[in-house]
Amino acid sequence: MAAATSSIAPSLSCPSPSSPSKALRSSKVRSLAFPNIGSLSTTSKSLRSLTATVAGNGIGSSLSARMVASSAVRAPVSLDFETSVFKKEKVSLAGHEEYIVRGGRDLFKHLPDAFKGIKQIGVIGWGSQGPAQAQNLRDSLVEAKSDVVVKIGLRKGSRSFEEARAVGFTEESGTLGDIWETISGSDLVLLLISDAAQADNYEKIFSHMKPNSILGLSHGFLLGHLQSMGLDFPKNISVVAVCPKGMGPSVRRLYVQGKEINGAGINASFAVHQDVDGRAADVALGWSVALGSPFTFATTLEQEYKSDIFGERGILLGAVHGIVESLFRRYTENGMSEDLAYKNTVECITGTISRTISTQGMLAVYNSLSEEGKKDFETAYSASFYPCMEILYECYEDVAAGSEIRSVVLAGRRFYDKEGLPAFPMGKIDQTRMWKVGERVRKSRPAGDLGPLYPFTAGVYVALMMAQIEILRKKGHSYSEIINESVIESVDSLNPFMHARGVSFMVDNCSTTARLGSRKWAPRFDYNLTQQALVAVDNGAPINKDLISNFFADPVHGAIQVCAELRPTVDISVPEDADFVRPELRQSN
């Protein structure tokens, strides 16, 4: 049967020139001169006024020849969808209406209806997302008194069998088995192996899937890879995505923490790329609810992989890695002790700044500073915004053009001997001076210490965050996607783990695609800040007051406030010995 039209209909879109889509139409340019405080359509609760107290009066513009983060932006993608099982809710973010589904354990009773016709869910892979999603799905379905089986599929001989057994999946119970048998026997196949492995094995995977079954992805990478070769998915299967905006361990940890408060977890986007029988949207939403997502928003597979791969190379990992290396070097060269320099870079970002943004927003970081601190923040923000944006702009376009996807696929093949050349797996970064200092700092850190709020570091980090938001906005992404990819995933998922174990530990142990991206792009952020932003500061370049004013007036602050109201009441709790090493890395070490 030919695939039916997707259950998610894009009504406005701005595809990039490198990836045109027949289903998407260009939208009109909007003016965003003043902040538009978003709202939830189902609540009358008024939102607090978001204001910033500006320090002093500016003197000119250090970058007057450049366009300030301009008022003209493309209207973001607006996605509507239909669901017969869950309640769809309208939210207004920065003046744009979007649709979401709220989560909660009280919705588990609807899972049997959402998964109607599904007898087995095959979870393929045991990397970052596999363990968390498999356990959350299993636990939610048990609570819903559903007889749907969640089965793990692994390569024969994989050492991950032992870890799957340790959390209750067994061959005897029919919940653990060979990858190909699991795919062939599943009605919903969640393909959670690495991106490179998907690129190398997709043909065999498709050939083992049952007609009218559903392929579930947690990343749009495979679509990007297929598009680069002029291919698409088989037309006899449905294709959906549920993409948690956080790494697997945080998906599981918040799900467990949320058992006492009707749910806590990581927000997720969902997409229906192909729907052969009209079930796809409800299945995808059921999957997201079962994972514990506080709210689920709509996207497309193409928009997802562009924002996600870009985000990993930006504020989620690569850019943070680059800016803390640059700032640590600067602070120590200017006489600051190594321990204090580490606290004023890494600890400042992953602790105090992240917690403040998570609960109160970016403006609260600025407003909590002294008058002198505000001046330092503005100096750093003004000098860093465009150097950060320059790298982010290039990175986004490399992702959109397929260059980053191709780079990941080729790198994965270099991990093994071929063509007479040796294997070159990724090395580790954690033995350099900065990261050894970090080990020392964490050993002596009091429990619960979130680190200092250092104004200059705060200005650089917030400039990076705003530059990433601006790139995604100009490229037509929805505000839900922009905020989750640039803010929430950073401060509520990755940064707390980096606070517990260090940025280097994350760079060495997260997903292959993210690890590759950080190694490639972190030096670019480091060099651009060192060679442009810090030189401008040292040369006494005046603060770009137009740029600072735009930051205060940006409508994203109101949109973030709306998303904060949807946030669970529990903060993720990450112990100092938090283990998020991917199984294959743990085994090799």
Secondary structure, 3 states (H helix, E strand, C coil): CCCECCCEEEEECCCCCCCCCCCCCCCCEEECCCCCCCEECCCCCCCCCCCCCCCCCCCCCCCCCCCCCCCEEECCCEEEECCCCCCCEEEEECCEEEEEEECCHHHHHHHHHHCCCCCEEEEECCCCCHHHHHHHHHHHHHHCCCCCEEEEEECCCCCHHHHHHHCCCCCCCCCEEEHHHHHHHCCEEEECCCHHHHHHHHHHHHHHCCCCCEEEECCCHHHHHHHHCCCCCCCCCEEEEEEECCCHHHHHHHHHHHHHCCCCCCCEEEEEEEECCCCHHHHHHHHHHHHCCCEEEECCHHHHHHHHHHHHHCCCCHHHHHHHHHHHHHHHHCCCCHHHHHHHHHHHHHHHHHHHHHHHCHHHHHHCCCHHHHHHHHHHHHHHHHHHHHHHHHHHHHHHCCHHHHHHHHHHHHCCCECCECCCCCCCCCCCHHHHHHHHHHHCCCCCCCCCCCHHHHHHHHHHHHHHHHHHHHCCCCHHHHHHHHHHHHHHHHHHHHHHHCHHHHHHHCCHHHHHHHHHHHHHHHHHHHHHHHHHHHCCCCCCHHHHHHHHHCCHHHHHHHHHHCCCCCCCCCCCCCCCCCHHHHHHC
